């Protein structure tokens, strides 16, 4: 598709009588357009943010008024009307991607209760996935994770946000998180960490193609990968077994303000339970494995709380999309000072669990390496 063809679609949506709103951005600038009423009649309010101060202007609803916006060729466009949503993305190599979806979800009254439709933060049909790939199930997981991230971050966050995705793999979440956070108007530097060098090379190439200048990748283990700068947010989606513990340990070491980790398998504690005294909960293999899941994440939650975090454990996506649908959400409490390597808080939750079940979680061992 050519830019002229995409611009024609954007122009038609922006000038339509049922136009709702539009957002366009590059790496350094964000523009928001919305319809307003002035004395002379319908108009468009255009707010431009460049990281220093926003500027606002009002223009008539005419082709001539919006043409300068289209001439800027912003890398990402998101335009909503009452009938449809139009998205345009331009890669660094100049590839133009256009997608159309349904109208934005309408506000839901309390009477509708649980019948309301889900609103995607990143639609599974978004053109971003044409570049980065990912099957339908993975796309739903990423969208659900983004909704959890969006809910975890307050309305007012630092203007510059440092985010690290540990165990990023193919970086579906990395790219999606960057796209979403920059669309929120944030100045984001996001680093993906994975042990495989070929993944780093692939992901770096895709970042360049997408024009994501502040997304980079490091090849290395979660524990030892070099990440520059103070880290605000740590993400980990299905890091296997003790890799989730390593991600949590790095987040604690960095004193990250927000942590979102969706664990995968829990083999470490399951092995320890198998070697311990047999009980009704551990005698059967399937029951032992399921109990190990609960015990592992209970221990992780207790340790995070004792390290000064408020912790919430939720199901972030329907189990139909993945059985590993648990998410640990942790927010740093500024007034609390934790003691690394001593995961035993006033509640005694941690000590009670390890004493009752005779286990030693990997995360507790890792905390001793933190200065």
N, C-alpha and C positions, 0 to 999 in steps of 0.2 A: 504494500500500500504506500502511496506517496503522501507527503505532508499536505499537499493541496487537498487531497481527498479527505484526509483526517480533519483538516481545518474546516472543510465544508460541513462535516458532521457536528463539530464543536460550535460553529457559527449558528447553525440551525437550532441547536439546543439552547444556546445562550440567548437567542432572540425570540424563542418560543413564548407564547402567552402563559404557559404553565411552568416556566423556569423556576427552580427552587433555590439552588446554590451551585457554586463551582469553586474548586480549589486547584491551583496550578503551582508547581514548584520546580526549582532547580536545587543544586546543592547549597546555594547561598541565599536564595530569595524565594518567598512564598507570596502568592496572590490569592485573595479570597474575593469572590464576586457574589452579591446577593441582590435580589430585587427589592426596591423600596418605592414608597409613594412620596412625591414632593408636590408643591403647589401646582407645578405645570403638568403633573401627571406621573405615569410610571417612569422609573429611572433605575439605573444600576449603581450600586455602591461598590467601589473597588478599593480594597485595602491591600497595600503592598508592604511586606515586612522584609527588611534586609539584615536583621540581626542587630541593628543600631536603634532605629525608631520606626514605628509604622507610619505610613502616609495614607490618607484617605481622600478619595475624590468621588464625585457624583457625576455620572454621564448619562445622556439620553439613551434609550433603548434603540440604537441604530447600528447599522453595519459599520459606518464610519467610526463610531465610538469604540467598538470592540476590536477593530482591525489592528490597532497598535499592540493589543494583548497577544493576538494570534501571531503577529510578526516576531514577537520575542521567542517563539518556539520553545516554550518551557518543556522540560523533559517529561513531566507528568501532568496530565489533566484528568480531573474527576468532575463531571458535570451531571447534576441531577435535575430532572424535570418530574412532573407528576406522573408521566407515562413511562419513563425509562431512565437508565443511568448510562452515560457514555464515558468511557475511559480511553485515554490515549497515552502511550508511553513511547519515548524515543530513546533507543540505546545509544551508547557512545559511538558506535559505528554508523549511526544514522538510520537504523532499522525502525520503522514506524509500526507500532502495534495498536490496533483498535479493537475494543470489545464493547458490546452493548448488553445490558442486563435489565432486570425489572426495575420498577420505580423504587425509591427509598421507602423503607418501612415507615408506615404512618404511626404517629403517637398512639399508644394503646391505653384505653381507659381501664380503670380497675375492674369494671364489670367483665372484661374479656378474660381476666385471670390468666390461666396457663395456655389459653388458646392462641396467644400472640405468636406471630411468625418470628423466627430467628433472623437477626440482622447480621450479616457478615461484615467483619472488619476488612477481610480480604476474601473476596468472592472466589470460590473454586475455579471459576472461569476467567479470573483476572489474567491479562496478558503476561504478567510477570512469570506465571508458570509455564508459558510457552518457551521462555528462555531457560528457567532453572529446572523444569521438569517436576516430577512428583506425581504419584497416582492420586486418585480421588480420596482415598482414605487418609493419606498423608496430608493432603491439602486441608481436609476438615480438621485434622489434629492441629495443624499450624494455625488455622483461623481461631480455633478454640483457645489455644495457648495465647494468642494475641489478645483475645478478649479478657483473659485472666491477667495478662500484663497491663492492659489498659485500666482494669479495675484496681490493680495494685498500686499504680502510680497516682499520686494526688494531682489535682488540677494544676497546682503550682509546683513545678520541678525545676532543677537547675537549668539555666539557658543552654549550658553545654553538658551533655549527658554521655558518660563513658560506659559502654555496654560490652560485655564479653559473653560469648556463647561457647561453653565448654563441651567438647565432644560433639562438634557441629556436624560431622559427617558431610553430607551433600549440601549442607548450609541452607536448606529450605527455610528453616526458622530464622537464620541469620539475615537472609535477604528480605524476608517478609517483615521482620521486626524493624529493620532499617527503613523500609518503605513506609511502614505505618507510623513510626515515631517521627520521621521527617515530615510526614503529612500533618502531624500534630503541631508543626512549626518549631520542632526542637532541633538544635544543632547537635547531631549525634555522631560519635566516633565508635564504630562497632568492630570488634575483632572476633573472628572465629578461630577456635583452636581444635585441631584434630591431629592424631598421631601420624597419619599417612601423608607423605609428601605429595603423592599424586592427587590427593584430595585438595591440598593447598594450591597446587598448580591449576586444577580445574576451577576451583572456586575463585581464585584470583582472576582467571581469564573471564569468568562470567561477570564479576564485579566491574571489570573494565568495559565489557560489552554493554552492561546496563548503565554505565556512567555513574556508578556509586563510588565516588572518589574517597569517601571516608569509611569504606569497608575494607578491611584487610584480613589476612589469614596467616596463622603461624602453625608450622608443623612441629609437634612435640607432644609429650605427655601432659595430661591435665595438671599434674603436680609440678612439673618443671618448665613448662613453656614460658618463654619470656614475654610478658605483656607490659607495655610501657604506660605510665601514668596512673593516677588514682582511679579506681573502678567504682562506679555507682551501682550498676545493675549486673547481676550474674544470671545467665540462663543455662539450663541443662535439660534437654529433652531426650529421655530414654538413654541416658548413659548407663551402660550395662553393669549390674552388680555393684562392686565397690567403686566403680568409676563415679557413681553419684556421690559417694562419700568424699572422693577426691575433689569433686566440684564444690561441694559444701565447704570442705576444708580451705580451698583457695579463696572462696567468697569470704569466709571468716577472717582469713589472713589479710585480705585486702580491706577488711572492714566495710564491705559493700553495704549500701543502704537498703537495697532490695534484692531478694533472691527468689527465683522461681525455678523449681526443679521437679521434673516428672520422672520418678525412678523407673527402672526397668526390672530385671530379675533380682532376686534377693538370695543368692546362693550362699553367701558367707555365713549368715546367721543360721540358715537351714542346716549347713554342715555342722555347726557347733551344737545345735539342738540334737542332731542325730547321734553325736558322741556323748551327750549328757544322759541323765537319768530319764528313763522312758516314762511318759505320762500319757493320759488319755488324749492330750493335744498333740503329742509327738509320735505316738506309736504308729499311726497310719501315715504313709508317705505323703498322700495328697493333703491331709489335714496339717501335717507338719509344714509343708511348703506354704500353704495359705496362712498359717499362723506366723511363719517366718516373715511373710510380707508385712503383716500388721505389726509385729514386734520390731522389725527393722525400722520402719518409718515412725513408730512411737519413740524409739530410742533417738532417732535423728531429730525429731521434734523437740524432745526433752533437752538434747544437747544444744540445739539452736536457742532455745529459751534461756538456758543457762549461760549462753554467750551473749545475751543482751538483745535477743530478737523476739518480737511478737510473731507467733506462728499460727497459720491456719492451714488445715489439711482439707482439700476439696476434691471432688471429681470434676475435672476440667473439660471432659468430653464424654459423650455417651459410650458405654462399653461396646456398643455395636461396631465402633470404629477402631477401638483398641482395648484389650483387656487391661492394659497398663495405663489406666486413666486417672490415677491419683496424682495430685499436685501439691507439693509443699510450697507455701507462700510465706516468706519471712521478711519482716520489716524491722530495721534497726531502731531500737529505742534509744534516743540520744542521751537520756538521763541515766542509762544503765551501763556500768563498766564490767565487762566480763574478764575472767581470768583464764587465758588459754591453757589448755592441758588439764584443767580441773573441772570437768563437766558435771558438777554436782551443785544444783541450785538450792535455794531455801526450801523448795517443795519436796526435795528428795526423790522426785520421780525417776530420775536416771538411776540412782543408787538402788532404789527398790526393784527396778526392772532387771538390772544386771545380777542382783543378788538372788532374786526369785528364780531366774532362768539360767544362771551360770554361764552367761555369754559376755563377750567383750567386743563391742562394735568397732569396726574398722575406723570410723570417724573419730572415735575417742583416741585411738592410737595416733592418728594423723595430727591431732591437735598439739601433741607434744613437740612437733617440729616447728611450730609457730613461735617466734621470739616473744 
